[in-house]
Amino acid sequence: MLAIVGLGNPGEKYEHTRHNVGYDVISIIAAKLDTPIKKLKFQATIGETIYKGQKLVLIKPQTFMNLSGLTVQEAMSWYKLEPKDMLLLVDDIDLPFGQVRVRAKGGPGTHNGLRHIVQCTGSGDFPRVRVGMGAPPPEWDLADWVLSKFQTEEERKIAFDAYMTAADAALCWAEHGIDAAMNRFNKRHAE
């Protein structure tokens, strides 16, 4: 059994912001698998399905980003999962905008949602798919940047393409494992 957790903030105010990558990618995966994300459990909305012969749970924490660890910890306990069995979908300001990176594990960096997950579970051994949002422009506050929406059609297209890639990477992980997902999706990008 596996779980994919899309980090984000609940509520209309935060829909489709840079910080809600996880929610948007979970929605894409749910559509691909025809799995509604409606059940309330673990302070989250979830959807359960069978994918490639294995139970797969799609999770959108409803705790707000900075308390994501509460949902992850509860889901791990309920389903008896190890960190390696849960894939996290997150935004990353340290990656160029639109770049997708798959990692087997790692520290939280500057991401408060990841920091809370590590704090609650005592582990950074969660595989993750990170979607680059790029650093905020000098005149922007970090919080304002990650909670902002994409302004142009070009930005929305880059984000959508990255989200589709992230969804494919997550499903690759679910079917073939983290090494296969890293090998397939961690392409070198020209600087």
TAJOTA-V916440 format. One record per pair of residues at least 12 apart in sequence whose ideal C-beta (glycine too) atoms are under 6 Angstrom apart, sorted by the first residue. I is the first residue (numbers start at 0). J is the second residue. Records with the same first field share a line. If there is no record, write none. Layout:
BEGIN
I=J, J
END
This chain:
BEGIN
0=54
1=55, 84, 173
2=56, 58, 74, 85
3=57, 86, 169
4=58, 85, 87
5=21, 22, 24, 25, 59, 88
6=21, 67, 89, 112
7=19, 21, 22
8=63, 64
9=61
15=148
16=146, 148
17=90, 132, 145
18=90, 145, 146
20=90, 130
21=88, 89
22=59
23=162
24=88, 162, 165, 166
25=57, 59
27=162, 166
28=166, 169
29=46, 57
32=48
34=46, 48
36=57, 59
41=70, 73, 74
42=61, 62, 69, 70
43=58, 59, 60, 61, 70
44=59
45=58
50=173
51=174
55=173
58=74
64=112
65=111, 115
66=115
67=112, 115, 116
68=115, 116, 118, 119
71=116
72=119, 120
82=122, 124, 125
85=125
86=126, 169, 172
87=125, 127
88=128
89=129
90=130, 132
91=129, 131
92=132, 134
94=129, 131
95=131, 133
96=131, 132, 133
97=157, 161
98=131, 188
99=130, 161, 164, 165, 184
100=129, 185
101=128, 168, 180, 181, 184, 185
102=127
103=126, 177
104=123, 124
105=123
106=123
126=177
128=165, 168, 169
130=161, 165
168=180, 184
171=183
END
